[in-house]
Amino acid sequence: MAKKAWGVVGAVAFAAITGCNSGPPKIDIPVIDPAQAASGAMELADKNGDAAISKDEALAAPSLYNEFDTYDANKDSKLDASEIESRIASWTAHGAKVVPISFYVTMDGRPLQGAKVVFEPEPFMGGVLAAGESGVSASGACGPTVPQELLNKQIKVGMFCGLYRMKITHPEKQIPARYNEQTELGMEIAPDYDFFNRKTFQLSSR
């Protein structure tokens, strides 16, 4: 039964990755200007004005902080505008625009069942991306998606490519502010996102 269920999820994932490029029905895909987004990221996070973002400075943009190594193309332990612009431009080059995502959320080593996970676009994404959200299952699995009305009957789940900060709350459990109001969590959603190699976000209540 588990294998069959996973096959269904995989089929949905494949459809979401490929569906946008296979013709109608069309989805209104947000367009992000790579140069403008990179400039906005530098303005937000380059606190000392040295035209680079250190790992500590990247905390101002949680998605860049968590994806720092991906964006640090020359591996000099800092990000410049050209590196950010190049990575964002690669989203379009790869073709896919709606990406299904899935990961696990735990707290103190246990699945954080019943939690709500919200993906908010970073402010330098130009205001064109929709937020996504999802609940957390008994296994800790979570798959944020934009509202269904932004997708279609063939592509029912997924996020638009972008940089997002993640906020996690729970109706009954106290979640530290570093995971919500002052979040340090974030993620890049890109065409090369590995749906089948799901990461785990390990929260601590302390």
Stockholm file with secondary structure:
# STOCKHOLM 1.0

chainA/1-206         MAKKAWGVVGAVAFAAITGCNSGPPKIDIPVIDPAQAASGAMELADKNGDAAISKDEALAAPSLYNEFDTYDANKDSKLDASEIESRIASWTAHGAKVVPISFYVTMDGRPLQGAKVVFEPEPFMGGVLAAGESGVSASGACGPTVPQELLNKQIKVGMFCGLYRMKITHPEKQIPARYNEQTELGMEIAPDYDFFNRKTFQLSSR
#=GR chainA/1-206 SS CHHHHHHHHHHHHHHHHHHTTSCSSCCCCCCCCHHHHHHHHHHHHCTTCSSSBCTTGGGGSHHHHHTHHHHCTTCSSSBCHHHHHHHHHHHHHHCCCEECCCEEEEETTEECTTCEEEEEECGGGTTCCCCEEEECCTTSEECCBCCGGGSCSSCCSCEESEEEEEEEECSSSCCCGGGTTTCCCEEEECTTCCTTSCCEEEECCC
#=GC SS_cons         CHHHHHHHHHHHHHHHHHHTTSCSSCCCCCCCCHHHHHHHHHHHHCTTCSSSBCTTGGGGSHHHHHTHHHHCTTCSSSBCHHHHHHHHHHHHHHCCCEECCCEEEEETTEECTTCEEEEEECGGGTTCCCCEEEECCTTSEECCBCCGGGSCSSCCSCEESEEEEEEEECSSSCCCGGGTTTCCCEEEECTTCCTTSCCEEEECCC
//
